[in-house]
């Protein structure tokens, strides 16, 4: 994931082939951390306006992005 970020996302190198990594583990870890912060660590209710269901929110924005990119 770091190589992909360094070579194609943050800095475009002269490589001819892009190898996009599977991001399933990173996504799952992010969702776990989000749920933990929201449900366990938010004593001050700083996340009161954040989505309660992160998986549903992810699916919503994924569909929205798909629609935007499909229409180029």
N, C-alpha and C positions, 0 to 999 in steps of 0.2 A: 504494500500500500504506500509506503514511503517513497519507493522508487517511482511509482506512477505519479505521485504528487510532485516529486522533484523534477521529473523529466517531462511531464505533459500538462500539469495543472498550474503549478506556480512558475515554472520556467520551461519554455518550449525549446528543447534541444533539437539537434539535427538528426534525431533518430527517425528511421523510415517506418517503423512499426510500433503501434501503441498496444500494450498489453494491459487491458483494464482488469484489475483484480476483482474477485468476488468480494463483496462488501457485507455479506450476510452476518458474519461474526461482529463486525464493527457496528452494524445497525442494531443487532440484538443487544450488544453491550450498552449502546447509547440509550436504547429504550429501557433497559434494566436500571441504568443510572437515573434516568428521568423519573421513572416510577418511584424509585427510592427517595430521591430528593423531594418529590411532591408529597409522598405519603408518609415519610418518616422524618425528614430533616427540616421541613418547612414550618417550624414553630411560630415564626412571625408572619406567616401567610403572605410571604413575598410573591408567591406564585399563584395567588388567588385568581388571576385572570388567564392563567395558562391552561391549555387544553387538559381535560381530565383523562381522556382516553388517548394516549399517545399513538397507539396502533391505528385507531380510526382516523386520527388527524394525519398520520403519515400516508394512509391510503388516499385520503382526500387531496392532499397536496401533490401526491404522485400522479393521480388522475388529472389534476389541473395542469401539471407540467407536461404530461403526455399530450394533452390537447394543444398546448401552446407550441410544443416542438413539432407536432404533426402538421401544423399550419404554417410552419417556418417563417 
